[in-house]
Amino acid sequence: MINETRETYDLIAAEYVRRKRAVDGRLQNDLDALCAAIPPSGVVVDAGCGPGRELELLRDRGFAAVGVDLSLGQLRAGGQRGVAQADMRHLPLRTGSADAVWCQAALLHVPHAAVPGVLAEFARVVRHGGALYLNVAEGDGEGWEVASNYGSERRRWFTYHREADLTALLASAGFGVGRVGRNRAHRDWLAVHAFRMFPKLSGSR
């Protein structure tokens, strides 16, 4: 599932870059909210960065942003510095090395069974008190969808989430949810702003 989705993104990279240049007000607001939650010049990991549109926006705001994506074609198409081909299930980053993780429309390609492992990786690399932004497709189920909006008959795997279930998964990984937003485009989207919880003190209730 994940490998075939990566291959599709490699093949549609040029068209993807062409169609994803614009940045709407909602995305700007979500970026602003994440940036307000962490120290100036903090380290932000853009997980599933694609060609790096938001990576550049984070850097423009003064943050030390690094990007990871499984699709080498997407990374090459974007031409951004400070990126690495990597799997979100196994991030090549030190524990507690990031102030935040930004994950825009990327977790939606991870099968439900693998989502807890990805969230655990996000929790591992984000320091306690740090931030997490997730934008996922809202709904039920998972399955293949053809990338026809990018002029291709190749498939991508899509996983849908409901707020309550995703909140529970985040809590299990060590994140608390701060606020949730919704918007509708070609599908329904769920934007979750969360924070890395501090461990409970021994003996506390």
ZAZAZA-834514 format. One record per residue (C-alpha): residue number from 1; residue in one letter; x, y, z. Coordinates in nm, 2 decimals, padded with zeros to 4 digits. Layout:
BEGIN
<site NUM, A, <X, Y, Z>>
...
END
This chain:
BEGIN
<site 1, M, <00.00, 00.00, 00.00>>
<site 2, I, <00.26, 00.25, 00.11>>
<site 3, N, <00.51, 00.16, -00.16>>
<site 4, E, <00.26, 00.18, -00.44>>
<site 5, T, <00.14, 00.52, -00.31>>
<site 6, R, <00.50, 00.64, -00.31>>
<site 7, E, <00.55, 00.52, -00.67>>
<site 8, T, <00.23, 00.71, -00.77>>
<site 9, Y, <00.37, 01.03, -00.61>>
<site 10, D, <00.70, 00.98, -00.78>>
<site 11, L, <00.52, 00.97, -01.12>>
<site 12, I, <00.28, 01.27, -01.06>>
<site 13, A, <00.55, 01.49, -00.90>>
<site 14, A, <00.56, 01.75, -01.17>>
<site 15, E, <00.19, 01.79, -01.20>>
<site 16, Y, <00.16, 01.79, -00.82>>
<site 17, V, <00.40, 02.08, -00.79>>
<site 18, R, <00.21, 02.28, -01.05>>
<site 19, R, <-00.12, 02.23, -00.88>>
<site 20, K, <-00.01, 02.29, -00.52>>
<site 21, R, <00.16, 02.63, -00.56>>
<site 22, A, <-00.13, 02.83, -00.41>>
<site 23, V, <-00.17, 02.87, -00.04>>
<site 24, D, <-00.51, 02.94, 00.10>>
<site 25, G, <-00.61, 03.14, 00.41>>
<site 26, R, <-00.70, 02.83, 00.61>>
<site 27, L, <-00.35, 02.68, 00.56>>
<site 28, Q, <-00.19, 03.01, 00.66>>
<site 29, N, <-00.40, 03.02, 00.97>>
<site 30, D, <-00.30, 02.67, 01.07>>
<site 31, L, <00.07, 02.76, 01.01>>
<site 32, D, <00.03, 03.07, 01.23>>
<site 33, A, <-00.13, 02.86, 01.51>>
<site 34, L, <00.16, 02.61, 01.51>>
<site 35, C, <00.42, 02.88, 01.50>>
<site 36, A, <00.26, 03.06, 01.79>>
<site 37, A, <00.27, 02.74, 02.00>>
<site 38, I, <00.65, 02.70, 01.98>>
<site 39, P, <00.96, 02.92, 02.05>>
<site 40, P, <01.08, 03.15, 01.78>>
<site 41, S, <01.35, 02.99, 01.55>>
<site 42, G, <01.23, 02.64, 01.68>>
<site 43, V, <01.29, 02.32, 01.50>>
<site 44, V, <00.99, 02.20, 01.30>>
<site 45, V, <00.97, 01.86, 01.12>>
<site 46, D, <00.75, 01.87, 00.81>>
<site 47, A, <00.66, 01.50, 00.79>>
<site 48, G, <00.54, 01.41, 00.44>>
<site 49, C, <00.66, 01.74, 00.31>>
<site 50, G, <00.62, 01.65, -00.06>>
<site 51, P, <00.79, 01.92, -00.28>>
<site 52, G, <00.82, 02.14, 00.03>>
<site 53, R, <00.56, 02.42, -00.01>>
<site 54, E, <00.50, 02.44, 00.37>>
<site 55, L, <00.86, 02.38, 00.44>>
<site 56, E, <00.95, 02.71, 00.27>>
<site 57, L, <00.66, 02.89, 00.45>>
<site 58, L, <00.79, 02.77, 00.78>>
<site 59, R, <01.14, 02.89, 00.70>>
<site 60, D, <01.01, 03.22, 00.59>>
<site 61, R, <00.87, 03.26, 00.94>>
<site 62, G, <01.21, 03.20, 01.09>>
<site 63, F, <01.19, 02.84, 01.19>>
<site 64, A, <01.46, 02.57, 01.14>>
<site 65, A, <01.24, 02.34, 00.93>>
<site 66, V, <01.35, 02.00, 00.80>>
<site 67, G, <01.15, 01.79, 00.56>>
<site 68, V, <01.10, 01.42, 00.52>>
<site 69, D, <00.90, 01.24, 00.25>>
<site 70, L, <00.90, 00.88, 00.12>>
<site 71, S, <00.87, 01.00, -00.24>>
<site 72, L, <01.21, 01.09, -00.39>>
<site 73, G, <01.03, 01.22, -00.69>>
<site 74, Q, <00.84, 01.48, -00.49>>
<site 75, L, <01.16, 01.59, -00.30>>
<site 76, R, <01.35, 01.63, -00.63>>
<site 77, A, <01.06, 01.82, -00.79>>
<site 78, G, <01.05, 02.07, -00.51>>
<site 79, G, <01.43, 02.13, -00.51>>
<site 80, Q, <01.43, 02.23, -00.14>>
<site 81, R, <01.74, 02.20, 00.08>>
<site 82, G, <01.74, 02.03, 00.42>>
<site 83, V, <01.52, 01.74, 00.31>>
<site 84, A, <01.56, 01.36, 00.33>>
<site 85, Q, <01.38, 01.06, 00.19>>
<site 86, A, <01.24, 00.88, 00.49>>
<site 87, D, <00.94, 00.68, 00.62>>
<site 88, M, <00.72, 00.84, 00.89>>
<site 89, R, <00.72, 00.51, 01.06>>
<site 90, H, <01.10, 00.54, 01.12>>
<site 91, L, <01.21, 00.90, 01.13>>
<site 92, P, <01.58, 00.96, 01.11>>
<site 93, L, <01.57, 01.21, 01.40>>
<site 94, R, <01.69, 01.21, 01.75>>
<site 95, T, <01.45, 01.17, 02.04>>
<site 96, G, <01.32, 01.50, 02.16>>
<site 97, S, <01.50, 01.70, 01.89>>
<site 98, A, <01.20, 01.88, 01.75>>
<site 99, D, <00.98, 02.16, 01.88>>
<site 100, A, <00.70, 02.05, 01.65>>
<site 101, V, <00.59, 01.82, 01.38>>
<site 102, W, <00.38, 01.95, 01.09>>
<site 103, C, <00.19, 01.68, 00.89>>
<site 104, Q, <-00.03, 01.82, 00.62>>
<site 105, A, <-00.24, 01.56, 00.42>>
<site 106, A, <00.03, 01.29, 00.46>>
<site 107, L, <-00.10, 01.07, 00.75>>
<site 108, L, <-00.40, 01.00, 00.53>>
<site 109, H, <-00.19, 00.77, 00.32>>
<site 110, V, <-00.09, 00.55, 00.62>>
<site 111, P, <-00.31, 00.24, 00.67>>
<site 112, H, <-00.51, 00.24, 00.99>>
<site 113, A, <-00.30, -00.05, 01.14>>
<site 114, A, <00.02, 00.16, 01.10>>
<site 115, V, <-00.11, 00.49, 01.24>>
<site 116, P, <-00.03, 00.42, 01.61>>
<site 117, G, <00.33, 00.36, 01.51>>
<site 118, V, <00.36, 00.68, 01.32>>
<site 119, L, <00.21, 00.88, 01.60>>
<site 120, A, <00.45, 00.71, 01.84>>
<site 121, E, <00.74, 00.83, 01.62>>
<site 122, F, <00.60, 01.18, 01.62>>
<site 123, A, <00.59, 01.17, 02.00>>
<site 124, R, <00.94, 01.03, 02.02>>
<site 125, V, <01.09, 01.32, 01.82>>
<site 126, V, <00.89, 01.60, 01.97>>
<site 127, R, <01.00, 01.74, 02.30>>
<site 128, H, <00.76, 01.74, 02.59>>
<site 129, G, <00.55, 02.06, 02.56>>
<site 130, G, <00.61, 02.07, 02.19>>
<site 131, A, <00.34, 02.08, 01.92>>
<site 132, L, <00.18, 01.86, 01.65>>
<site 133, Y, <-00.03, 01.96, 01.36>>
<site 134, L, <-00.22, 01.70, 01.16>>
<site 135, N, <-00.45, 01.75, 00.87>>
<site 136, V, <-00.63, 01.43, 00.77>>
<site 137, A, <-00.93, 01.32, 00.56>>
<site 138, E, <-01.24, 01.30, 00.78>>
<site 139, G, <-01.47, 01.00, 00.73>>
<site 140, D, <-01.47, 00.62, 00.77>>
<site 141, G, <-01.27, 00.33, 00.62>>
<site 142, E, <-00.97, 00.32, 00.39>>
<site 143, G, <-00.89, 00.20, 00.04>>
<site 144, W, <-00.74, 00.28, -00.30>>
<site 145, E, <-00.83, 00.59, -00.50>>
<site 146, V, <-00.71, 00.68, -00.85>>
<site 147, A, <-00.51, 01.00, -00.88>>
<site 148, S, <-00.72, 01.13, -01.17>>
<site 149, N, <-00.70, 01.49, -01.04>>
<site 150, Y, <-00.33, 01.48, -01.13>>
<site 151, G, <-00.39, 01.33, -01.47>>
<site 152, S, <-00.30, 00.98, -01.37>>
<site 153, E, <-00.47, 00.64, -01.35>>
<site 154, R, <-00.22, 00.53, -01.08>>
<site 155, R, <-00.36, 00.45, -00.73>>
<site 156, R, <-00.30, 00.61, -00.39>>
<site 157, W, <-00.41, 00.46, -00.05>>
<site 158, F, <-00.64, 00.68, 00.15>>
<site 159, T, <-00.72, 00.64, 00.52>>
<site 160, Y, <-01.01, 00.83, 00.68>>
<site 161, H, <-01.04, 00.94, 01.05>>
<site 162, R, <-01.30, 01.05, 01.29>>
<site 163, E, <-01.22, 01.31, 01.56>>
<site 164, A, <-01.30, 01.09, 01.86>>
<site 165, D, <-01.09, 00.79, 01.73>>
<site 166, L, <-00.80, 01.01, 01.63>>
<site 167, T, <-00.80, 01.19, 01.96>>
<site 168, A, <-00.78, 00.85, 02.14>>
<site 169, L, <-00.49, 00.74, 01.92>>
<site 170, L, <-00.31, 01.07, 02.00>>
<site 171, A, <-00.37, 01.03, 02.37>>
<site 172, S, <-00.22, 00.68, 02.36>>
<site 173, A, <00.09, 00.82, 02.19>>
<site 174, G, <00.13, 01.10, 02.45>>
<site 175, F, <-00.05, 01.39, 02.28>>
<site 176, G, <-00.33, 01.61, 02.40>>
<site 177, V, <-00.56, 01.78, 02.16>>
<site 178, G, <-00.58, 02.16, 02.18>>
<site 179, R, <-00.83, 02.25, 01.91>>
<site 180, V, <-00.98, 02.09, 01.60>>
<site 181, G, <-01.09, 02.26, 01.27>>
<site 182, R, <-01.28, 02.14, 00.97>>
<site 183, N, <-01.31, 02.24, 00.61>>
<site 184, R, <-01.45, 02.10, 00.29>>
<site 185, A, <-01.28, 02.10, -00.05>>
<site 186, H, <-01.29, 01.79, -00.28>>
<site 187, R, <-01.32, 01.59, 00.05>>
<site 188, D, <-01.38, 01.67, 00.42>>
<site 189, W, <-01.07, 01.76, 00.62>>
<site 190, L, <-01.00, 01.74, 00.99>>
<site 191, A, <-00.72, 01.98, 01.12>>
<site 192, V, <-00.59, 01.88, 01.46>>
<site 193, H, <-00.36, 02.10, 01.68>>
<site 194, A, <-00.21, 01.89, 01.96>>
<site 195, F, <00.07, 01.92, 02.21>>
<site 196, R, <00.32, 01.67, 02.35>>
<site 197, M, <00.21, 01.60, 02.71>>
<site 198, F, <00.46, 01.59, 03.00>>
<site 199, P, <00.49, 01.25, 03.17>>
<site 200, K, <00.30, 01.22, 03.49>>
<site 201, L, <00.50, 01.24, 03.81>>
<site 202, S, <00.53, 00.92, 04.00>>
<site 203, G, <00.25, 00.88, 04.25>>
<site 204, S, <00.03, 01.15, 04.09>>
<site 205, R, <-00.33, 01.09, 04.01>>
END
